[in-house]
Amino acid sequence: MKIINMKKSLLFPSLAGVMLCASAALTSAQDVVIAPEQDTVIREYVKKKPLASISVPGVELNIGSTLPETVELHTFEDVPDVKYRYVVVDNKTVLVEPSTRKIVKVYE
């Protein structure tokens, strides 16, 4: 009996650990982490060089949503280490991964 109980007591923490790791992997695949310094640079850049807001019917401004090819993405000129592009949609600045055109962050 003690062996069975020991196996059970070892099995449940192991399963919990596996589930936690899997959950973290799925979360990190969807979330883009932007360093606070880079976030500050992006916010300041957008304030200094505002764009006209556009409307994109049928696209929800959610992380992971894809913007159509018809939407012009703008670069951060003279800003090092920012691989993303941006556009202003419905008065919100939207950060986009240029290769996939997926939204990675929405600034209110």
Backbone as XML, in Angstrom:
<?xml version="1.0"?>
<chain id="A" units="angstrom">
  <residue number="1" name="MET">
    <atom name="N" x="0.807" y="-1.193" z="0.000"/>
    <atom name="CA" x="0.000" y="0.000" z="0.000"/>
    <atom name="C" x="0.850" y="1.258" z="0.000"/>
  </residue>
  <residue number="2" name="LYS">
    <atom name="N" x="1.915" y="1.252" z="0.740"/>
    <atom name="CA" x="2.747" y="2.440" z="0.802"/>
    <atom name="C" x="3.368" y="2.774" z="-0.551"/>
  </residue>
  <residue number="3" name="ILE">
    <atom name="N" x="3.707" y="1.785" z="-1.317"/>
    <atom name="CA" x="4.292" y="2.014" z="-2.639"/>
    <atom name="C" x="3.274" y="2.685" z="-3.547"/>
  </residue>
  <residue number="4" name="ILE">
    <atom name="N" x="2.039" y="2.232" z="-3.541"/>
    <atom name="CA" x="0.994" y="2.837" z="-4.367"/>
    <atom name="C" x="0.771" y="4.279" z="-3.951"/>
  </residue>
  <residue number="5" name="ASN">
    <atom name="N" x="0.666" y="4.540" z="-2.659"/>
    <atom name="CA" x="0.482" y="5.904" z="-2.193"/>
    <atom name="C" x="1.663" y="6.785" z="-2.567"/>
  </residue>
  <residue number="6" name="MET">
    <atom name="N" x="2.871" y="6.234" z="-2.510"/>
    <atom name="CA" x="4.058" y="7.003" z="-2.864"/>
    <atom name="C" x="4.027" y="7.352" z="-4.354"/>
  </residue>
  <residue number="7" name="LYS">
    <atom name="N" x="3.621" y="6.393" z="-5.180"/>
    <atom name="CA" x="3.532" y="6.648" z="-6.614"/>
    <atom name="C" x="2.520" y="7.743" z="-6.896"/>
  </residue>
  <residue number="8" name="LYS">
    <atom name="N" x="1.383" y="7.689" z="-6.230"/>
    <atom name="CA" x="0.359" y="8.708" z="-6.422"/>
    <atom name="C" x="0.862" y="10.073" z="-5.965"/>
  </residue>
  <residue number="9" name="SER">
    <atom name="N" x="1.554" y="10.080" z="-4.847"/>
    <atom name="CA" x="2.033" y="11.357" z="-4.319"/>
    <atom name="C" x="3.109" y="11.963" z="-5.218"/>
  </residue>
  <residue number="10" name="LEU">
    <atom name="N" x="3.822" y="11.130" z="-5.958"/>
    <atom name="CA" x="4.813" y="11.640" z="-6.904"/>
    <atom name="C" x="4.189" y="12.000" z="-8.250"/>
  </residue>
  <residue number="11" name="LEU">
    <atom name="N" x="3.129" y="11.318" z="-8.613"/>
    <atom name="CA" x="2.491" y="11.521" z="-9.908"/>
    <atom name="C" x="1.788" y="12.870" z="-9.997"/>
  </residue>
  <residue number="12" name="PHE">
    <atom name="N" x="1.038" y="13.246" z="-8.994"/>
    <atom name="CA" x="0.260" y="14.472" z="-9.061"/>
    <atom name="C" x="1.123" y="15.738" z="-9.153"/>
  </residue>
  <residue number="13" name="PRO">
    <atom name="N" x="2.163" y="15.884" z="-8.343"/>
    <atom name="CA" x="3.022" y="17.063" z="-8.521"/>
    <atom name="C" x="3.701" y="17.092" z="-9.891"/>
  </residue>
  <residue number="14" name="SER">
    <atom name="N" x="4.056" y="15.918" z="-10.408"/>
    <atom name="CA" x="4.677" y="15.857" z="-11.733"/>
    <atom name="C" x="3.710" y="16.326" z="-12.803"/>
  </residue>
  <residue number="15" name="LEU">
    <atom name="N" x="2.467" y="15.860" z="-12.724"/>
    <atom name="CA" x="1.450" y="16.295" z="-13.684"/>
    <atom name="C" x="1.200" y="17.790" z="-13.578"/>
  </residue>
  <residue number="16" name="ALA">
    <atom name="N" x="1.138" y="18.294" z="-12.377"/>
    <atom name="CA" x="0.919" y="19.723" z="-12.181"/>
    <atom name="C" x="2.062" y="20.528" z="-12.803"/>
  </residue>
  <residue number="17" name="GLY">
    <atom name="N" x="3.279" y="20.046" z="-12.634"/>
    <atom name="CA" x="4.434" y="20.734" z="-13.220"/>
    <atom name="C" x="4.391" y="20.741" z="-14.733"/>
  </residue>
  <residue number="18" name="VAL">
    <atom name="N" x="4.026" y="19.609" z="-15.318"/>
    <atom name="CA" x="3.915" y="19.512" z="-16.779"/>
    <atom name="C" x="2.832" y="20.454" z="-17.291"/>
  </residue>
  <residue number="19" name="MET">
    <atom name="N" x="1.699" y="20.491" z="-16.619"/>
    <atom name="CA" x="0.598" y="21.356" z="-17.042"/>
    <atom name="C" x="0.990" y="22.828" z="-16.913"/>
  </residue>
  <residue number="20" name="LEU">
    <atom name="N" x="1.699" y="23.165" z="-15.868"/>
    <atom name="CA" x="2.138" y="24.540" z="-15.677"/>
    <atom name="C" x="3.099" y="24.957" z="-16.779"/>
  </residue>
  <residue number="21" name="CYS">
    <atom name="N" x="4.033" y="24.092" z="-17.128"/>
    <atom name="CA" x="4.987" y="24.398" z="-18.207"/>
    <atom name="C" x="4.272" y="24.543" z="-19.539"/>
  </residue>
  <residue number="22" name="ALA">
    <atom name="N" x="3.318" y="23.666" z="-19.816"/>
    <atom name="CA" x="2.570" y="23.746" z="-21.072"/>
    <atom name="C" x="1.771" y="25.039" z="-21.138"/>
  </residue>
  <residue number="23" name="SER">
    <atom name="N" x="1.168" y="25.407" z="-20.028"/>
    <atom name="CA" x="0.407" y="26.654" z="-19.969"/>
    <atom name="C" x="1.308" y="27.856" z="-20.203"/>
  </residue>
  <residue number="24" name="ALA">
    <atom name="N" x="2.477" y="27.854" z="-19.603"/>
    <atom name="CA" x="3.423" y="28.959" z="-19.778"/>
    <atom name="C" x="3.895" y="29.041" z="-21.217"/>
  </residue>
  <residue number="25" name="ALA">
    <atom name="N" x="4.100" y="27.911" z="-21.862"/>
    <atom name="CA" x="4.545" y="27.900" z="-23.264"/>
    <atom name="C" x="3.471" y="28.480" z="-24.166"/>
  </residue>
  <residue number="26" name="LEU">
    <atom name="N" x="2.216" y="28.117" z="-23.927"/>
    <atom name="CA" x="1.130" y="28.662" z="-24.745"/>
    <atom name="C" x="0.974" y="30.154" z="-24.527"/>
  </residue>
  <residue number="27" name="THR">
    <atom name="N" x="1.082" y="30.602" z="-23.298"/>
    <atom name="CA" x="0.966" y="32.019" z="-23.008"/>
    <atom name="C" x="2.086" y="32.800" z="-23.662"/>
  </residue>
  <residue number="28" name="SER">
    <atom name="N" x="3.317" y="32.325" z="-23.564"/>
    <atom name="CA" x="4.436" y="33.063" z="-24.133"/>
    <atom name="C" x="4.386" y="33.081" z="-25.652"/>
  </residue>
  <residue number="29" name="ALA">
    <atom name="N" x="3.764" y="32.091" z="-26.266"/>
    <atom name="CA" x="3.645" y="32.083" z="-27.718"/>
    <atom name="C" x="2.702" y="33.182" z="-28.186"/>
  </residue>
  <residue number="30" name="GLN">
    <atom name="N" x="1.749" y="33.567" z="-27.349"/>
    <atom name="CA" x="0.777" y="34.578" z="-27.733"/>
    <atom name="C" x="1.189" y="35.972" z="-27.283"/>
  </residue>
  <residue number="31" name="ASP">
    <atom name="N" x="1.927" y="36.080" z="-26.206"/>
    <atom name="CA" x="2.303" y="37.374" z="-25.655"/>
    <atom name="C" x="3.648" y="37.820" z="-26.203"/>
  </residue>
  <residue number="32" name="VAL">
    <atom name="N" x="3.733" y="39.096" z="-26.510"/>
    <atom name="CA" x="5.005" y="39.678" z="-26.911"/>
    <atom name="C" x="5.451" y="40.568" z="-25.762"/>
  </residue>
  <residue number="33" name="VAL">
    <atom name="N" x="6.642" y="40.333" z="-25.297"/>
    <atom name="CA" x="7.160" y="41.129" z="-24.203"/>
    <atom name="C" x="7.999" y="42.260" z="-24.790"/>
  </residue>
  <residue number="34" name="ILE">
    <atom name="N" x="7.609" y="43.472" z="-24.453"/>
    <atom name="CA" x="8.346" y="44.640" z="-24.896"/>
    <atom name="C" x="9.002" y="45.237" z="-23.655"/>
  </residue>
  <residue number="35" name="ALA">
    <atom name="N" x="10.308" y="45.405" z="-23.730"/>
    <atom name="CA" x="11.044" y="45.951" z="-22.591"/>
    <atom name="C" x="10.498" y="47.332" z="-22.242"/>
  </residue>
  <residue number="36" name="PRO">
    <atom name="N" x="10.460" y="47.667" z="-20.951"/>
    <atom name="CA" x="9.933" y="48.969" z="-20.539"/>
    <atom name="C" x="10.619" y="50.149" z="-21.240"/>
  </residue>
  <residue number="37" name="GLU">
    <atom name="N" x="11.941" y="50.032" z="-21.449"/>
    <atom name="CA" x="12.658" y="51.119" z="-22.125"/>
    <atom name="C" x="12.175" y="51.267" z="-23.567"/>
  </residue>
  <residue number="38" name="GLN">
    <atom name="N" x="11.985" y="50.136" z="-24.224"/>
    <atom name="CA" x="11.522" y="50.153" z="-25.612"/>
    <atom name="C" x="10.082" y="50.670" z="-25.676"/>
  </residue>
  <residue number="39" name="ASP">
    <atom name="N" x="9.268" y="50.285" z="-24.723"/>
    <atom name="CA" x="7.890" y="50.753" z="-24.659"/>
    <atom name="C" x="7.848" y="52.273" z="-24.528"/>
  </residue>
  <residue number="40" name="THR">
    <atom name="N" x="8.718" y="52.814" z="-23.692"/>
    <atom name="CA" x="8.791" y="54.270" z="-23.513"/>
    <atom name="C" x="9.201" y="54.954" z="-24.809"/>
  </residue>
  <residue number="41" name="VAL">
    <atom name="N" x="10.192" y="54.400" z="-25.496"/>
    <atom name="CA" x="10.653" y="54.970" z="-26.765"/>
    <atom name="C" x="9.519" y="54.962" z="-27.788"/>
  </residue>
  <residue number="42" name="ILE">
    <atom name="N" x="8.778" y="53.871" z="-27.860"/>
    <atom name="CA" x="7.665" y="53.761" z="-28.810"/>
    <atom name="C" x="6.600" y="54.802" z="-28.496"/>
  </residue>
  <residue number="43" name="ARG">
    <atom name="N" x="6.217" y="54.913" z="-27.234"/>
    <atom name="CA" x="5.187" y="55.895" z="-26.843"/>
    <atom name="C" x="5.619" y="57.326" z="-27.179"/>
  </residue>
  <residue number="44" name="GLU">
    <atom name="N" x="6.865" y="57.667" z="-26.896"/>
    <atom name="CA" x="7.360" y="59.016" z="-27.185"/>
    <atom name="C" x="7.403" y="59.271" z="-28.691"/>
  </residue>
  <residue number="45" name="TYR">
    <atom name="N" x="7.834" y="58.285" z="-29.455"/>
    <atom name="CA" x="7.911" y="58.416" z="-30.905"/>
    <atom name="C" x="6.526" y="58.687" z="-31.492"/>
  </residue>
  <residue number="46" name="VAL">
    <atom name="N" x="5.540" y="57.935" z="-31.053"/>
    <atom name="CA" x="4.178" y="58.071" z="-31.579"/>
    <atom name="C" x="3.598" y="59.441" z="-31.232"/>
  </residue>
  <residue number="47" name="LYS">
    <atom name="N" x="3.943" y="59.969" z="-30.065"/>
    <atom name="CA" x="3.464" y="61.301" z="-29.684"/>
    <atom name="C" x="4.103" y="62.386" z="-30.560"/>
  </residue>
  <residue number="48" name="LYS">
    <atom name="N" x="5.397" y="62.221" z="-30.864"/>
    <atom name="CA" x="6.113" y="63.226" z="-31.660"/>
    <atom name="C" x="5.739" y="63.183" z="-33.140"/>
  </residue>
  <residue number="49" name="LYS">
    <atom name="N" x="5.407" y="61.996" z="-33.624"/>
    <atom name="CA" x="5.095" y="61.827" z="-35.044"/>
    <atom name="C" x="3.733" y="61.142" z="-35.203"/>
  </residue>
  <residue number="50" name="PRO">
    <atom name="N" x="2.673" y="61.873" z="-34.883"/>
    <atom name="CA" x="1.343" y="61.249" z="-34.934"/>
    <atom name="C" x="0.909" y="60.940" z="-36.377"/>
  </residue>
  <residue number="51" name="LEU">
    <atom name="N" x="0.138" y="59.897" z="-36.498"/>
    <atom name="CA" x="-0.446" y="59.510" z="-37.775"/>
    <atom name="C" x="-1.950" y="59.752" z="-37.732"/>
  </residue>
  <residue number="52" name="ALA">
    <atom name="N" x="-2.527" y="59.922" z="-38.906"/>
    <atom name="CA" x="-3.983" y="60.010" z="-38.989"/>
    <atom name="C" x="-4.568" y="58.639" z="-38.670"/>
  </residue>
  <residue number="53" name="SER">
    <atom name="N" x="-5.657" y="58.627" z="-37.945"/>
    <atom name="CA" x="-6.313" y="57.380" z="-37.591"/>
    <atom name="C" x="-7.096" y="56.849" z="-38.787"/>
  </residue>
  <residue number="54" name="ILE">
    <atom name="N" x="-7.048" y="55.534" z="-38.957"/>
    <atom name="CA" x="-7.819" y="54.900" z="-40.014"/>
    <atom name="C" x="-8.829" y="53.946" z="-39.400"/>
  </residue>
  <residue number="55" name="SER">
    <atom name="N" x="-9.740" y="53.464" z="-40.221"/>
    <atom name="CA" x="-10.711" y="52.466" z="-39.786"/>
    <atom name="C" x="-10.468" y="51.205" z="-40.599"/>
  </residue>
  <residue number="56" name="VAL">
    <atom name="N" x="-10.540" y="50.072" z="-39.937"/>
    <atom name="CA" x="-10.363" y="48.790" z="-40.616"/>
    <atom name="C" x="-11.594" y="47.939" z="-40.303"/>
  </residue>
  <residue number="57" name="PRO">
    <atom name="N" x="-12.626" y="48.056" z="-41.131"/>
    <atom name="CA" x="-13.856" y="47.293" z="-40.878"/>
    <atom name="C" x="-13.595" y="45.791" z="-40.857"/>
  </residue>
  <residue number="58" name="GLY">
    <atom name="N" x="-14.231" y="45.124" z="-39.918"/>
    <atom name="CA" x="-14.137" y="43.673" z="-39.832"/>
    <atom name="C" x="-12.937" y="43.153" z="-39.063"/>
  </residue>
  <residue number="59" name="VAL">
    <atom name="N" x="-12.074" y="44.040" z="-38.576"/>
    <atom name="CA" x="-10.899" y="43.600" z="-37.816"/>
    <atom name="C" x="-11.026" y="44.120" z="-36.387"/>
  </residue>
  <residue number="60" name="GLU">
    <atom name="N" x="-10.972" y="43.185" z="-35.437"/>
    <atom name="CA" x="-10.994" y="43.572" z="-34.035"/>
    <atom name="C" x="-9.573" y="43.875" z="-33.589"/>
  </residue>
  <residue number="61" name="LEU">
    <atom name="N" x="-9.394" y="44.909" z="-32.815"/>
    <atom name="CA" x="-8.068" y="45.302" z="-32.345"/>
    <atom name="C" x="-7.670" y="44.475" z="-31.136"/>
  </residue>
  <residue number="62" name="ASN">
    <atom name="N" x="-7.366" y="43.222" z="-31.382"/>
    <atom name="CA" x="-6.939" y="42.295" z="-30.343"/>
    <atom name="C" x="-5.557" y="41.765" z="-30.684"/>
  </residue>
  <residue number="63" name="ILE">
    <atom name="N" x="-4.793" y="41.439" z="-29.665"/>
    <atom name="CA" x="-3.494" y="40.817" z="-29.892"/>
    <atom name="C" x="-3.721" y="39.503" z="-30.635"/>
  </residue>
  <residue number="64" name="GLY">
    <atom name="N" x="-2.984" y="39.331" z="-31.721"/>
    <atom name="CA" x="-3.117" y="38.135" z="-32.537"/>
    <atom name="C" x="-3.972" y="38.318" z="-33.769"/>
  </residue>
  <residue number="65" name="SER">
    <atom name="N" x="-4.791" y="39.387" z="-33.805"/>
    <atom name="CA" x="-5.576" y="39.662" z="-35.009"/>
    <atom name="C" x="-4.634" y="40.075" z="-36.131"/>
  </residue>
  <residue number="66" name="THR">
    <atom name="N" x="-5.026" y="39.787" z="-37.363"/>
    <atom name="CA" x="-4.187" y="40.096" z="-38.513"/>
    <atom name="C" x="-4.763" y="41.276" z="-39.277"/>
  </residue>
  <residue number="67" name="LEU">
    <atom name="N" x="-3.901" y="42.228" z="-39.608"/>
    <atom name="CA" x="-4.327" y="43.372" z="-40.414"/>
    <atom name="C" x="-4.183" y="43.018" z="-41.894"/>
  </residue>
  <residue number="68" name="PRO">
    <atom name="N" x="-5.136" y="43.455" z="-42.715"/>
    <atom name="CA" x="-5.061" y="43.142" z="-44.147"/>
    <atom name="C" x="-3.885" y="43.850" z="-44.828"/>
  </residue>
  <residue number="69" name="GLU">
    <atom name="N" x="-3.493" y="43.334" z="-45.981"/>
    <atom name="CA" x="-2.388" y="43.902" z="-46.768"/>
    <atom name="C" x="-2.663" y="45.346" z="-47.185"/>
  </residue>
  <residue number="70" name="THR">
    <atom name="N" x="-3.926" y="45.741" z="-47.215"/>
    <atom name="CA" x="-4.277" y="47.097" z="-47.641"/>
    <atom name="C" x="-3.916" y="48.156" z="-46.606"/>
  </residue>
  <residue number="71" name="VAL">
    <atom name="N" x="-3.644" y="47.728" z="-45.379"/>
    <atom name="CA" x="-3.279" y="48.669" z="-44.313"/>
    <atom name="C" x="-1.782" y="48.958" z="-44.404"/>
  </residue>
  <residue number="72" name="GLU">
    <atom name="N" x="-1.439" y="50.230" z="-44.527"/>
    <atom name="CA" x="-0.033" y="50.633" z="-44.602"/>
    <atom name="C" x="0.576" y="50.647" z="-43.201"/>
  </residue>
  <residue number="73" name="LEU">
    <atom name="N" x="1.646" y="49.888" z="-43.041"/>
    <atom name="CA" x="2.360" y="49.848" z="-41.768"/>
    <atom name="C" x="3.517" y="50.832" z="-41.825"/>
  </residue>
  <residue number="74" name="HIS">
    <atom name="N" x="3.755" y="51.551" z="-40.745"/>
    <atom name="CA" x="4.792" y="52.578" z="-40.696"/>
    <atom name="C" x="5.965" y="52.116" z="-39.839"/>
  </residue>
  <residue number="75" name="THR">
    <atom name="N" x="7.157" y="52.522" z="-40.239"/>
    <atom name="CA" x="8.363" y="52.152" z="-39.495"/>
    <atom name="C" x="8.685" y="53.199" z="-38.445"/>
  </residue>
  <residue number="76" name="PHE">
    <atom name="N" x="9.456" y="52.784" z="-37.469"/>
    <atom name="CA" x="9.976" y="53.709" z="-36.466"/>
    <atom name="C" x="11.329" y="54.188" z="-36.983"/>
  </residue>
  <residue number="77" name="GLU">
    <atom name="N" x="11.328" y="55.333" z="-37.637"/>
    <atom name="CA" x="12.558" y="55.867" z="-38.222"/>
    <atom name="C" x="13.511" y="56.327" z="-37.123"/>
  </residue>
  <residue number="78" name="ASP">
    <atom name="N" x="14.772" y="56.021" z="-37.296"/>
    <atom name="CA" x="15.821" y="56.432" z="-36.361"/>
    <atom name="C" x="15.614" y="55.911" z="-34.943"/>
  </residue>
  <residue number="79" name="VAL">
    <atom name="N" x="14.921" y="54.798" z="-34.805"/>
    <atom name="CA" x="14.730" y="54.169" z="-33.495"/>
    <atom name="C" x="15.362" y="52.779" z="-33.570"/>
  </residue>
  <residue number="80" name="PRO">
    <atom name="N" x="16.451" y="52.567" z="-32.839"/>
    <atom name="CA" x="17.127" y="51.266" z="-32.904"/>
    <atom name="C" x="16.353" y="50.157" z="-32.195"/>
  </residue>
  <residue number="81" name="ASP">
    <atom name="N" x="16.537" y="48.955" z="-32.670"/>
    <atom name="CA" x="16.038" y="47.742" z="-32.010"/>
    <atom name="C" x="14.520" y="47.616" z="-31.935"/>
  </residue>
  <residue number="82" name="VAL">
    <atom name="N" x="13.787" y="48.299" z="-32.789"/>
    <atom name="CA" x="12.336" y="48.108" z="-32.826"/>
    <atom name="C" x="12.025" y="47.420" z="-34.154"/>
  </residue>
  <residue number="83" name="LYS">
    <atom name="N" x="11.681" y="46.133" z="-34.052"/>
    <atom name="CA" x="11.429" y="45.363" z="-35.267"/>
    <atom name="C" x="9.984" y="45.469" z="-35.732"/>
  </residue>
  <residue number="84" name="TYR">
    <atom name="N" x="9.128" y="46.048" z="-34.916"/>
    <atom name="CA" x="7.715" y="46.129" z="-35.241"/>
    <atom name="C" x="7.411" y="47.367" z="-36.074"/>
  </residue>
  <residue number="85" name="ARG">
    <atom name="N" x="6.230" y="47.366" z="-36.682"/>
    <atom name="CA" x="5.710" y="48.524" z="-37.410"/>
    <atom name="C" x="4.465" y="48.978" z="-36.648"/>
  </residue>
  <residue number="86" name="TYR">
    <atom name="N" x="3.943" y="50.129" z="-37.049"/>
    <atom name="CA" x="2.760" y="50.605" z="-36.341"/>
    <atom name="C" x="1.798" y="51.304" z="-37.289"/>
  </residue>
  <residue number="87" name="VAL">
    <atom name="N" x="0.582" y="51.446" z="-36.812"/>
    <atom name="CA" x="-0.481" y="52.140" z="-37.516"/>
    <atom name="C" x="-1.461" y="52.616" z="-36.443"/>
  </residue>
  <residue number="88" name="VAL">
    <atom name="N" x="-2.215" y="53.640" z="-36.744"/>
    <atom name="CA" x="-3.227" y="54.124" z="-35.803"/>
    <atom name="C" x="-4.597" y="53.732" z="-36.356"/>
  </residue>
  <residue number="89" name="VAL">
    <atom name="N" x="-5.297" y="52.914" z="-35.590"/>
    <atom name="CA" x="-6.616" y="52.425" z="-35.983"/>
    <atom name="C" x="-7.604" y="52.822" z="-34.898"/>
  </residue>
  <residue number="90" name="ASP">
    <atom name="N" x="-8.675" y="53.497" z="-35.307"/>
    <atom name="CA" x="-9.703" y="53.939" z="-34.350"/>
    <atom name="C" x="-9.087" y="54.677" z="-33.161"/>
  </residue>
  <residue number="91" name="ASN">
    <atom name="N" x="-8.130" y="55.551" z="-33.467"/>
    <atom name="CA" x="-7.438" y="56.392" z="-32.476"/>
    <atom name="C" x="-6.617" y="55.607" z="-31.455"/>
  </residue>
  <residue number="92" name="LYS">
    <atom name="N" x="-6.249" y="54.389" z="-31.802"/>
    <atom name="CA" x="-5.375" y="53.575" z="-30.960"/>
    <atom name="C" x="-4.147" y="53.203" z="-31.777"/>
  </residue>
  <residue number="93" name="THR">
    <atom name="N" x="-2.975" y="53.355" z="-31.178"/>
    <atom name="CA" x="-1.754" y="52.951" z="-31.851"/>
    <atom name="C" x="-1.624" y="51.440" z="-31.735"/>
  </residue>
  <residue number="94" name="VAL">
    <atom name="N" x="-1.395" y="50.808" z="-32.880"/>
    <atom name="CA" x="-1.340" y="49.353" z="-32.948"/>
    <atom name="C" x="0.052" y="48.942" z="-33.400"/>
  </residue>
  <residue number="95" name="LEU">
    <atom name="N" x="0.707" y="48.127" z="-32.606"/>
    <atom name="CA" x="2.034" y="47.602" z="-32.926"/>
    <atom name="C" x="1.849" y="46.274" z="-33.659"/>
  </residue>
  <residue number="96" name="VAL">
    <atom name="N" x="2.561" y="46.127" z="-34.794"/>
    <atom name="CA" x="2.323" y="44.984" z="-35.677"/>
    <atom name="C" x="3.633" y="44.288" z="-36.028"/>
  </residue>
  <residue number="97" name="GLU">
    <atom name="N" x="3.616" y="42.962" z="-36.039"/>
    <atom name="CA" x="4.736" y="42.163" z="-36.534"/>
    <atom name="C" x="4.650" y="42.231" z="-38.059"/>
  </residue>
  <residue number="98" name="PRO">
    <atom name="N" x="5.644" y="42.844" z="-38.724"/>
    <atom name="CA" x="5.513" y="43.078" z="-40.161"/>
    <atom name="C" x="5.448" y="41.819" z="-41.025"/>
  </residue>
  <residue number="99" name="SER">
    <atom name="N" x="6.126" y="40.751" z="-40.648"/>
    <atom name="CA" x="6.135" y="39.553" z="-41.489"/>
    <atom name="C" x="4.799" y="38.817" z="-41.479"/>
  </residue>
  <residue number="100" name="THR">
    <atom name="N" x="4.086" y="38.869" z="-40.356"/>
    <atom name="CA" x="2.802" y="38.171" z="-40.246"/>
    <atom name="C" x="1.620" y="39.121" z="-40.267"/>
  </residue>
  <residue number="101" name="ARG">
    <atom name="N" x="1.897" y="40.417" z="-40.058"/>
    <atom name="CA" x="0.873" y="41.467" z="-39.969"/>
    <atom name="C" x="-0.056" y="41.250" z="-38.765"/>
  </residue>
  <residue number="102" name="LYS">
    <atom name="N" x="0.412" y="40.484" z="-37.776"/>
    <atom name="CA" x="-0.374" y="40.247" z="-36.569"/>
    <atom name="C" x="-0.142" y="41.373" z="-35.561"/>
  </residue>
  <residue number="103" name="ILE">
    <atom name="N" x="-1.208" y="41.743" z="-34.877"/>
    <atom name="CA" x="-1.132" y="42.764" z="-33.843"/>
    <atom name="C" x="-0.444" y="42.164" z="-32.619"/>
  </residue>
  <residue number="104" name="VAL">
    <atom name="N" x="0.588" y="42.868" z="-32.120"/>
    <atom name="CA" x="1.295" y="42.385" z="-30.946"/>
    <atom name="C" x="1.013" y="43.246" z="-29.709"/>
  </residue>
  <residue number="105" name="LYS">
    <atom name="N" x="0.536" y="44.477" z="-29.935"/>
    <atom name="CA" x="0.207" y="45.340" z="-28.800"/>
    <atom name="C" x="-0.708" y="46.451" z="-29.282"/>
  </residue>
  <residue number="106" name="VAL">
    <atom name="N" x="-1.642" y="46.836" z="-28.423"/>
    <atom name="CA" x="-2.549" y="47.952" z="-28.711"/>
    <atom name="C" x="-2.377" y="48.976" z="-27.600"/>
  </residue>
  <residue number="107" name="TYR">
    <atom name="N" x="-1.998" y="50.199" z="-27.994"/>
    <atom name="CA" x="-1.844" y="51.292" z="-27.025"/>
    <atom name="C" x="-3.133" y="52.088" z="-26.985"/>
  </residue>
  <residue number="108" name="GLU">
    <atom name="N" x="-3.683" y="52.238" z="-25.804"/>
    <atom name="CA" x="-4.942" y="52.994" z="-25.632"/>
    <atom name="C" x="-4.694" y="54.476" z="-25.714"/>
  </residue>
</chain>
